Amino acid sequence: MSGTNGNQNLALELEKLREEIIAGRDIARPILTVCAGTGCCASGALDVRDALEAQIKEQGVEAHVELKITGCRGFCEQGPLVAVLPKHIFYAKVKAKDAGEIVRKTIVNGEIVDRLLFKDPVTGKRLVHETDIPFYQEQQRVLLKDSGYINPTLIEDYLAVGGYTALPKALKMLPGDVIEEIKKSGLRGRGGAGFPAGVKWELARKAPGDEKYVICNADEGDPGAFQDRSLIEANPHSVLEGIIIGAYAIGANFGYIYLRHEYPLAVERMQIAVEAARKQGLLGKNILGSGFDFDLFVQLGAGAFVCGEETALMASIEGKVGEPRSRPPYPAQKGLWGKPTNINNVKTWATVPYIIKNGADWYSSIGTETSKGTTVFSLVGKVKNTGLIEVPLGITLRDLIEKIGGGASGDLPLKAVQTGGPSGGCIPASMWHLPVDYESLKAAGSIMGSGGMIVMDESTCMVDIARYFTEFSRYESCGKCSACREGVRRMHEVLEYITQGLGEEGDIERLEELGKAVQTGSLCALGQTAPNPVLTTIKYFREEYEAHIRDKKCPAGVCKELIEFYIFAENCTGCTLCARSCPVDAISGERKQLHVIDSQVCIRCGMCREVCNQNAVFTR
């Protein structure tokens, strides 16, 4: 069946299926949902699911309750998470042993298990509903809206919440009109550069050639970043729907999802989604009778960070070494196998269905003048609430870190935040009034990146942070261009010397000179952005570099060669815990007497400070 009538008939069949799915569900029936993203699974979520399943059978309520897994609910700090729908009761840090009580009290008797509710650290109150929790209140969820409600392995769940309604709508539009809608929305690529997605699509559409490709860049490798992986694990069909719409607009008939093999759960769920979409006629020949053919393949990446760069990614798909190439020509002109190619990030593709379904005006009403919509961050580090968050662009760093993140997780004040992973910069707390948008972060010396956000407190050494990220970039450099290969290596060596107490006058200026040379001479974004952590820490925390070089001291007490552990006499109770925990027997003292650390024997591992509950161990 083809042509307009075929399109309408098959689209109607899809709507009929959706209506049947919705009609077959009892909205009043209790549903126990278990967050089964990677984080919660690592904390025992699947054991919780199995225990709930066993208790449902044992207590004879199979006919009265549905049990389902979902993707990441975002609040990773509190996992495993269990929600009871439709009342939206939210249980945190659930263990398998809690299953019987949840079924008996909440499902059978309609009671709430108070001890499993989230406890607000500020008020001390137990909060019943997800919407009551500050972590969620400041968010605006678009991409993550359905993550905690649908089973990512069932296309029926995606259809039930309105999935695949944007695709039939797009297929009734002219390809150019779809592109204009994306342009009008103001959507910018969420992979880091922030290039307008609609303009990128238009370039590929207008490029000469009958054979074109689309690619989803799911090669997320930044330390501390997990938002793309989590989105695929939670709602893979939203990504697929966006890719199909984009392929139609651009005129591509085949595509790839380039996904890291280190993410087995994401790989499994995406492959399940692709097969389900293919069986439903949403991939393959003559999609929904429109005459449009499109299919794709899930291509596993081998874990090279540089393959996040689009030209290196294409080389990898082609079976070549993952190295970037000079541009122009750009992928839209000459990409995969020399054909016009459009590459977008996971979050970019997943946003497309919402724009087509709700309209460009709706989407552009969110965010700022130049940075439209929402974006997803993985918020980690020294904050109370770590996890996956979605916020409107333009929110201030302070609101994001203190309201959603809950502020400092310990007693020490917060010091800095790094945005953009190893390619990003470190922004001091004094600048957290900045809005989170592409231009503001760039002006501060950082980038939006793919969405990683690492918060640091006063226990963090900024010189050591710069050393860590240059070490990462050094190992991940493909080595093709000398500016990156040699320049980043040399920057790392200088930082090593400084953190080891071997820094010299002129090292700071040497790092600045090297950083600018690497930025100017590198072929791809890996090298061009690798100096950001160094240059921003020098710019905002220069005094820490000077202390390391001139005073041979590490103010944060991190760099081993520059610190000495000692026991403060007034606080020591002689409990012997530090002595018993020291791996090299460097601590001596009788029980209930002052203990002493032998600095000649001490290896500065910090174990004594970790175990001391009297706050008696310090560094100098």
PyMOL commands that set and color helices and strands:
alter all, ss='L'
color gray80, all
select helices_A, chain A and resi 3-23+38-42+45-58+76-78+96-108+114-116+130-132+134-137+155-160+166-171+175-185+197-206+227-234+236-250+264-279+287-289+305-308+310-317+336-338+346-358+360-364+397-404+421-423+429-431+438-443+462-476+482-499+507-521+525-529+532-540+542-551+560-562+577-581+607-611
alter helices_A, ss='H'
color red, helices_A
select strands_A, chain A and resi 31-35+66-70+82-85+89-91+118-119+126-127+213-218+254-260+295-301+341-345+374-381+387-392+414-419+425-428+452-457+565-567+587-588+596-597+617-619
alter strands_A, ss='S'
color yellow, strands_A
deselect
rebuild
show_as cartoon
